[in-house]
């Protein structure tokens, strides 16, 4: 699958691949700073890297929550990041009309977990010919994701990645069932573990999602040990100042140490 992604580096290293970046594109300077730092680290560790940034946050708890800086501007920033650093980029889409638009700017289209059963959205994404990363719904079993994969494949696109981001446990907690990794790999696609969203504490009374970032290393290590193909995480130079999902993001200056540990675990297993 990596060979089908434009400009992805270190494909022969044997390492997991990394999807990482800010939750939302907040501005060009921030996006460039984060991309440059992650690229420097992943080049050093020989990790295939895909830059992630949402051009719009459509799923917000409150009307006054940050949703973006403007679709076209954010998409243009994502495109500029990809061109300047010669790296692939990924962003979320939320309805069928967005698929063709976003595909003009990024290399991979991401289907959010809450939308992973939306047939029209999956078909529209498939028809762009782009690689499609589908997040498993928090409400679905890993076995059921085969139907989601087939919706894309049956529309002529075999370039699919699945991402686990945990399952709902009660009203305000998410847990990761690591059995889901090999189960979804049986679909014949790479499987990624979304570390930071798996640590969210959703549906807070304040209307602002909480998180447990101190558990990032624990979840990531377990994912690598379970044989995941890729790691997805969100990072920011100052998570407390991030405009979206700061409560569960990894501080950028902690990324190299974490990835170094994960590479060692991967090498010890494979």
KEKE-3310 file (N, C-alpha, C; in steps of 0.2 Angstrom, whole numbers, plus 5000, padded with zeros to 4 digits):
npx = (5004:5010:5018:5009:5006:5010:5026:5030:5042:5056:5051:5057:5062:5056:5050:5035:5022:5019:5006:5004:5002:4994:4978:4969:4971:4978:4985:4997:5010:5011:5008:5018:5029:5026:5026:5039:5047:5042:5046:5060:5062:5057:5064:5077:5074:5070:5056:5042:5032:5017:5009:4996:4982:4967:4956:4944:4934:4921:4913:4909:4906:4900:4892:4900:4913:4929:4930:4938:4949:4944:4939:4946:4958:4964:4965:4974:4985:4988:4991:5003:5012:5014:5020:5031:5039:5039:5031:5018:5001:4986:4969:4952:4936:4919:4907:4899:4902:4913:4923:4929:4934:4943:4952:4960:4970:4976:4984:4979:4962:4953:4940:4930:4927:4914:4907:4909:4900:4893:4887:4886:4896:4908:4908:4910:4922:4930:4929:4937:4950:4960:4970:4962:4958:4950:4942:4938:4922:4917:4907:4906:4910:4926:4926:4915:4920:4924:4913:4913:4925:4923:4913:4921:4930:4922:4918:4929:4941:4955:4963:4965:4965:4963:4959:4960:4952:4948:4934:4918:4915:4904:4898:4907:4920:4933:4940:4953:4953:4964:4963:4956:4965:4973:4961:4955:4965:4964:4955:4963:4970:4981:4982:4980:4983:4975:4982:4980:4966:4961:4962:4953:4941:4926:4911:4910:4903:4906:4906:4917:4929:4938:4954:4967:4982:4994:4994:4998:5010:5009:4998:5002:5014:5008:5001:5010:5017:5006:5006:5002:5001:5003:5005:4994:4994:4990:4999:5007:5015:5011:5000:4990:4986:4981:4968:4959:4955:4966:4967:4970:4982:4999:5013:5024:5038:5040:5039:5050:5057:5046:5044:5056:5057:5046:5051:5061:5054:5047:5058:5063:5053:5052)
npy = (4994:5006:5010:5015:5027:5044:5051:5046:5042:5031:5018:5005:5002:4994:4999:5004:5015:5033:5043:5060:5076:5092:5094:5102:5113:5128:5139:5144:5146:5138:5125:5123:5123:5112:5101:5102:5099:5086:5079:5080:5072:5059:5056:5054:5043:5034:5032:5030:5044:5053:5068:5075:5085:5093:5101:5107:5106:5097:5090:5095:5099:5111:5126:5137:5132:5130:5129:5130:5139:5143:5134:5134:5141:5133:5121:5124:5127:5114:5108:5116:5112:5099:5100:5108:5101:5089:5078:5066:5070:5071:5073:5075:5072:5076:5075:5069:5079:5085:5077:5076:5089:5091:5081:5087:5093:5085:5070:5058:5054:5055:5046:5051:5043:5043:5044:5032:5023:5029:5028:5035:5044:5036:5030:5042:5046:5034:5035:5046:5040:5041:5036:5029:5032:5025:5028:5017:5016:5021:5014:5002:4985:4977:4967:4971:4981:4976:4977:4990:4992:4985:4993:5003:4996:4990:5000:5002:5005:5000:5005:5006:5010:5005:5013:5011:5018:5016:5011:5015:5016:5016:5032:5042:5038:5029:5014:5004:4989:4978:4966:4970:4974:4963:4957:4967:4968:4956:4960:4962:4974:4988:4992:5005:5013:5025:5034:5046:5050:5039:5041:5051:5060:5060:5070:5079:5088:5102:5103:5103:5092:5081:5073:5060:5063:5058:5045:5042:5036:5023:5017:5018:5010:4997:4996:4994:4983:4974:4973:4983:4992:5005:5021:5033:5050:5065:5081:5095:5111:5118:5111:5115:5127:5124:5125:5115:5099:5099:5094:5080:5079:5076:5084:5092:5092:5081:5070:5064:5056:5047:5041:5035:5025:5017:5012:5004:4994:4989:4984:4974:4965:4962)
npz = (5000:5004:4993:4984:4988:4985:4985:4997:5010:5014:5013:5013:5025:5035:5046:5055:5048:5049:5052:5055:5063:5066:5074:5068:5054:5058:5053:5041:5045:5057:5052:5044:5053:5061:5052:5046:5058:5061:5050:5050:5061:5057:5046:5052:5059:5050:5046:5037:5032:5034:5032:5042:5043:5047:5037:5039:5054:5056:5066:5080:5097:5102:5096:5096:5095:5087:5070:5059:5047:5035:5021:5008:5010:5020:5013:5003:5011:5015:5003:5000:5010:5007:4994:4997:5006:5000:5003:5007:5010:5021:5024:5032:5025:5024:5017:5002:4992:4995:4992:4979:4979:4989:4985:4975:4982:4992:4996:5002:5007:5021:5030:5043:5059:5064:5052:5044:5039:5029:5014:5002:5004:5005:4992:4984:4988:4984:4971:4967:4966:4975:4989:5002:5019:5031:5046:5060:5066:5083:5087:5081:5077:5074:5065:5057:5048:5036:5027:5025:5019:5007:5001:4995:4987:4978:4970:4962:4968:4976:4986:5001:5018:5035:5051:5068:5082:5094:5105:5111:5128:5139:5143:5143:5140:5131:5125:5119:5110:5107:5100:5088:5079:5072:5067:5058:5049:5042:5032:5022:5021:5026:5043:5055:5070:5079:5090:5099:5098:5103:5116:5120:5130:5128:5126:5137:5151:5149:5136:5129:5123:5133:5138:5139:5139:5145:5143:5131:5127:5132:5125:5112:5112:5115:5104:5093:5098:5096:5082:5073:5058:5055:5064:5070:5075:5084:5085:5093:5095:5106:5115:5124:5119:5107:5094:5093:5100:5109:5122:5121:5113:5108:5114:5104:5106:5112:5103:5096:5106:5109:5097:5094:5104:5100:5088:5092:5098:5088:5080:5088:5087:5074)
capx = (5000:5014:5020:5003:5006:5014:5031:5032:5049:5058:5047:5060:5065:5053:5046:5028:5022:5016:5001:5004:5001:4989:4971:4966:4975:4977:4988:5003:5017:5010:5008:5025:5033:5025:5028:5047:5050:5041:5050:5067:5063:5055:5070:5082:5072:5068:5049:5037:5028:5011:5007:4989:4979:4960:4955:4938:4932:4914:4910:4910:4901:4897:4892:4906:4920:4933:4929:4943:4951:4942:4941:4951:4964:4967:4967:4980:4991:4990:4995:5009:5016:5016:5025:5038:5043:5039:5028:5011:4996:4980:4964:4946:4931:4913:4901:4902:4904:4920:4928:4932:4937:4949:4957:4964:4975:4980:4986:4974:4956:4951:4933:4929:4924:4906:4904:4912:4895:4890:4888:4888:4903:4913:4908:4913:4929:4933:4929:4943:4956:4965:4970:4956:4959:4944:4942:4932:4917:4918:4901:4907:4915:4931:4923:4910:4923:4924:4908:4915:4931:4920:4910:4926:4933:4917:4918:4935:4947:4958:4968:4961:4968:4958:4962:4956:4952:4945:4927:4915:4914:4900:4896:4913:4927:4935:4945:4956:4953:4969:4961:4954:4971:4973:4954:4954:4971:4961:4952:4968:4972:4985:4978:4983:4980:4975:4984:4978:4959:4959:4962:4948:4936:4921:4904:4911:4898:4907:4905:4924:4932:4944:4959:4972:4988:4999:4993:4999:5015:5006:4993:5007:5018:5004:4999:5016:5017:5001:5007:4999:5005:5004:5003:4991:4993:4990:5004:5006:5020:5008:4993:4985:4984:4978:4961:4955:4958:4972:4967:4973:4987:5006:5017:5029:5045:5040:5038:5056:5058:5041:5045:5062:5055:5042:5055:5065:5049:5046:5064:5063:5048:5052)
capy = (5000:5012:5011:5018:5034:5048:5054:5043:5040:5025:5012:4999:5002:4989:5002:5006:5022:5038:5049:5064:5083:5095:5092:5107:5118:5134:5144:5142:5145:5132:5119:5122:5121:5105:5097:5102:5095:5079:5076:5079:5066:5053:5055:5052:5036:5031:5031:5033:5049:5057:5074:5075:5091:5094:5108:5109:5102:5097:5087:5099:5099:5117:5130:5142:5128:5132:5124:5131:5145:5143:5128:5134:5143:5127:5116:5127:5126:5107:5107:5119:5108:5093:5102:5111:5096:5083:5073:5065:5074:5068:5077:5073:5074:5075:5074:5067:5085:5087:5072:5079:5096:5089:5077:5091:5096:5081:5063:5053:5056:5052:5046:5051:5037:5044:5044:5027:5019:5033:5024:5040:5047:5031:5030:5048:5045:5029:5037:5050:5036:5042:5032:5031:5030:5025:5027:5013:5020:5019:5010:4996:4980:4977:4963:4975:4985:4973:4980:4997:4991:4982:4998:5006:4991:4988:5006:5002:5008:4995:5008:5007:5009:5006:5015:5010:5024:5014:5009:5018:5012:5020:5039:5047:5034:5025:5009:5001:4982:4977:4961:4973:4975:4958:4956:4971:4966:4951:4963:4963:4981:4990:4995:5010:5014:5032:5035:5052:5050:5034:5044:5056:5059:5064:5072:5082:5093:5108:5103:5102:5085:5080:5068:5057:5062:5055:5038:5041:5031:5016:5015:5017:5004:4991:4995:4992:4976:4970:4972:4988:4994:5012:5025:5040:5054:5073:5084:5103:5114:5120:5108:5119:5133:5122:5127:5109:5093:5100:5090:5073:5079:5075:5090:5091:5091:5074:5066:5060:5051:5042:5037:5031:5019:5013:5009:4999:4989:4986:4980:4968:4960:4960)
capz = (5000:5004:4986:4980:4991:4982:4989:5004:5010:5019:5012:5014:5032:5039:5051:5054:5045:5054:5050:5061:5062:5070:5073:5062:5051:5061:5049:5037:5049:5062:5049:5041:5058:5063:5046:5046:5063:5061:5044:5052:5066:5054:5042:5056:5062:5044:5047:5032:5036:5030:5036:5043:5046:5045:5034:5043:5059:5056:5071:5086:5102:5103:5090:5096:5094:5081:5064:5053:5045:5029:5018:5003:5013:5024:5008:5000:5015:5015:4997:5000:5014:5003:4989:5000:5009:4996:5007:5006:5015:5022:5027:5032:5021:5028:5013:4995:4987:4997:4990:4973:4980:4993:4981:4971:4986:4996:4993:5005:5009:5027:5032:5050:5062:5064:5045:5041:5036:5025:5008:4997:5005:5003:4985:4981:4990:4980:4963:4966:4964:4980:4994:5007:5026:5035:5053:5062:5071:5090:5089:5077:5079:5069:5059:5052:5044:5030:5023:5023:5014:5001:4997:4992:4982:4973:4966:4958:4972:4981:4990:5007:5025:5041:5057:5074:5086:5101:5105:5116:5134:5143:5140:5143:5139:5125:5126:5113:5110:5102:5095:5082:5074:5067:5064:5052:5044:5038:5027:5017:5021:5032:5049:5059:5077:5081:5097:5103:5098:5108:5123:5121:5135:5124:5129:5143:5152:5147:5128:5126:5124:5137:5136:5144:5135:5148:5142:5124:5126:5134:5120:5106:5113:5115:5097:5090:5100:5093:5075:5069:5052:5056:5070:5069:5081:5083:5089:5092:5099:5113:5115:5128:5115:5100:5093:5092:5103:5113:5128:5120:5108:5110:5113:5098:5108:5115:5098:5094:5111:5108:5091:5095:5108:5096:5083:5095:5099:5081:5078:5092:5085:5067)
cpx = (5004:5016:5015:5002:5011:5019:5033:5039:5050:5054:5050:5063:5062:5050:5039:5028:5018:5012:5001:5004:4996:4982:4968:4972:4974:4980:4994:5009:5017:5011:5015:5030:5033:5028:5036:5050:5048:5045:5057:5067:5062:5061:5076:5081:5070:5061:5045:5032:5023:5009:4999:4987:4972:4959:4948:4936:4924:4910:4912:4904:4897:4897:4898:4913:4923:4932:4934:4944:4948:4944:4947:4957:4968:4969:4973:4986:4993:4994:5002:5014:5018:5021:5031:5042:5043:5037:5021:5007:4989:4975:4957:4941:4924:4906:4903:4904:4911:4925:4932:4936:4944:4954:4961:4970:4979:4980:4981:4968:4955:4943:4933:4926:4916:4903:4906:4907:4891:4892:4890:4894:4908:4913:4911:4920:4933:4934:4935:4949:4961:4965:4965:4958:4953:4944:4936:4928:4918:4912:4901:4912:4920:4929:4919:4913:4924:4919:4910:4921:4928:4916:4915:4929:4928:4915:4925:4941:4949:4963:4965:4966:4963:4962:4957:4957:4949:4937:4924:4914:4910:4899:4902:4920:4927:4940:4947:4956:4958:4968:4959:4959:4971:4967:4954:4960:4968:4957:4957:4971:4977:4980:4983:4980:4981:4976:4980:4970:4957:4959:4958:4944:4930:4915:4905:4905:4899:4906:4912:4927:4938:4949:4963:4979:4994:4999:4995:5005:5013:5002:4998:5011:5014:5002:5004:5017:5012:5001:5004:5004:5007:5002:5000:4991:4993:4995:5004:5012:5017:5001:4988:4983:4981:4971:4956:4959:4964:4973:4970:4979:4994:5010:5023:5036:5046:5040:5044:5057:5053:5043:5051:5061:5051:5046:5059:5060:5048:5052:5065:5058:5049:5059)
cpy = (5006:5014:5015:5025:5039:5051:5052:5040:5034:5019:5005:4998:4997:4992:5003:5013:5026:5043:5054:5072:5086:5093:5096:5111:5125:5140:5141:5141:5139:5126:5118:5120:5114:5100:5096:5098:5088:5075:5075:5073:5059:5051:5052:5044:5032:5028:5034:5038:5052:5062:5075:5082:5091:5101:5111:5104:5102:5094:5091:5099:5105:5121:5135:5138:5130:5126:5125:5138:5147:5137:5129:5136:5137:5122:5118:5126:5119:5106:5110:5115:5102:5095:5104:5106:5089:5077:5072:5068:5070:5073:5073:5076:5072:5074:5073:5073:5087:5083:5074:5085:5094:5085:5081:5094:5091:5074:5057:5057:5052:5052:5046:5045:5038:5043:5037:5022:5023:5031:5030:5043:5043:5030:5036:5048:5040:5032:5042:5047:5037:5037:5034:5028:5031:5023:5022:5017:5017:5015:5004:4991:4980:4973:4967:4979:4982:4976:4987:4997:4989:4988:5002:5002:4990:4994:5007:5005:5003:4998:5010:5006:5010:5009:5014:5016:5023:5013:5013:5013:5016:5027:5043:5044:5030:5020:5006:4993:4980:4970:4964:4974:4969:4956:4960:4970:4960:4953:4964:4970:4983:4993:4999:5011:5022:5032:5040:5052:5045:5036:5050:5054:5063:5066:5075:5087:5100:5109:5104:5096:5085:5075:5065:5057:5059:5047:5036:5035:5024:5013:5014:5011:4997:4990:4992:4984:4971:4969:4977:4990:5001:5015:5032:5044:5061:5076:5092:5105:5116:5117:5112:5125:5131:5123:5121:5103:5094:5096:5083:5073:5078:5082:5088:5089:5084:5068:5061:5055:5045:5038:5032:5024:5014:5009:5003:4993:4985:4982:4974:4963:4957:4960)
cpz = (5000:4997:4982:4983:4988:4987:4996:5004:5015:5019:5014:5021:5036:5045:5050:5051:5050:5050:5056:5059:5067:5069:5067:5060:5054:5057:5046:5041:5054:5058:5046:5047:5060:5058:5046:5052:5063:5055:5046:5057:5062:5049:5046:5058:5056:5045:5041:5035:5031:5035:5036:5046:5043:5043:5037:5048:5059:5062:5078:5091:5103:5097:5090:5096:5087:5076:5059:5051:5038:5025:5012:5005:5016:5019:5005:5004:5015:5009:4997:5005:5010:4998:4992:5003:5006:5000:5006:5012:5015:5025:5027:5027:5025:5024:5006:4991:4989:4994:4984:4974:4984:4990:4977:4975:4990:4993:4995:5008:5016:5028:5040:5053:5062:5057:5041:5038:5031:5017:5003:4998:5003:4995:4982:4982:4985:4973:4962:4964:4970:4985:4999:5014:5029:5042:5056:5067:5078:5091:5085:5079:5073:5063:5054:5047:5037:5025:5021:5018:5007:4997:4993:4986:4977:4969:4963:4962:4977:4986:4996:5013:5030:5047:5063:5079:5093:5100:5111:5122:5139:5139:5139:5143:5133:5127:5119:5114:5105:5098:5088:5077:5069:5064:5058:5047:5040:5032:5021:5016:5027:5037:5053:5065:5078:5089:5101:5103:5103:5115:5125:5127:5132:5129:5136:5144:5150:5139:5125:5128:5128:5134:5141:5140:5138:5147:5134:5123:5127:5128:5113:5107:5112:5107:5092:5092:5097:5085:5071:5064:5052:5062:5067:5075:5079:5088:5088:5097:5106:5113:5119:5124:5108:5100:5093:5095:5106:5119:5127:5115:5112:5109:5108:5100:5111:5110:5097:5099:5110:5102:5091:5099:5104:5090:5086:5096:5093:5079:5082:5090:5078:5064)
residu = (UNK:UNK:UNK:UNK:UNK:UNK:UNK:UNK:UNK:UNK:UNK:UNK:UNK:UNK:UNK:UNK:UNK:UNK:UNK:UNK:UNK:UNK:UNK:UNK:UNK:UNK:UNK:UNK:UNK:UNK:UNK:UNK:UNK:UNK:UNK:UNK:UNK:UNK:UNK:UNK:UNK:UNK:UNK:UNK:UNK:UNK:UNK:UNK:UNK:UNK:UNK:UNK:UNK:UNK:UNK:UNK:UNK:UNK:UNK:UNK:UNK:UNK:UNK:UNK:UNK:UNK:UNK:UNK:UNK:UNK:UNK:UNK:UNK:UNK:UNK:UNK:UNK:UNK:UNK:UNK:UNK:UNK:UNK:UNK:UNK:UNK:UNK:UNK:UNK:UNK:UNK:UNK:UNK:UNK:UNK:UNK:UNK:UNK:UNK:UNK:UNK:UNK:UNK:UNK:UNK:UNK:UNK:UNK:UNK:UNK:UNK:UNK:UNK:UNK:UNK:UNK:UNK:UNK:UNK:UNK:UNK:UNK:UNK:UNK:UNK:UNK:UNK:UNK:UNK:UNK:UNK:UNK:UNK:UNK:UNK:UNK:UNK:UNK:UNK:UNK:UNK:UNK:UNK:UNK:UNK:UNK:UNK:UNK:UNK:UNK:UNK:UNK:UNK:UNK:UNK:UNK:UNK:UNK:UNK:UNK:UNK:UNK:UNK:UNK:UNK:UNK:UNK:UNK:UNK:UNK:UNK:UNK:UNK:UNK:UNK:UNK:UNK:UNK:UNK:UNK:UNK:UNK:UNK:UNK:UNK:UNK:UNK:UNK:UNK:UNK:UNK:UNK:UNK:UNK:UNK:UNK:UNK:UNK:UNK:UNK:UNK:UNK:UNK:UNK:UNK:UNK:UNK:UNK:UNK:UNK:UNK:UNK:UNK:UNK:UNK:UNK:UNK:UNK:UNK:UNK:UNK:UNK:UNK:UNK:UNK:UNK:UNK:UNK:UNK:UNK:UNK:UNK:UNK:UNK:UNK:UNK:UNK:UNK:UNK:UNK:UNK:UNK:UNK:UNK:UNK:UNK:UNK:UNK:UNK:UNK:UNK:UNK:UNK:UNK:UNK:UNK:UNK:UNK:UNK:UNK:UNK:UNK:UNK:UNK:UNK:UNK:UNK:UNK:UNK:UNK)
# end
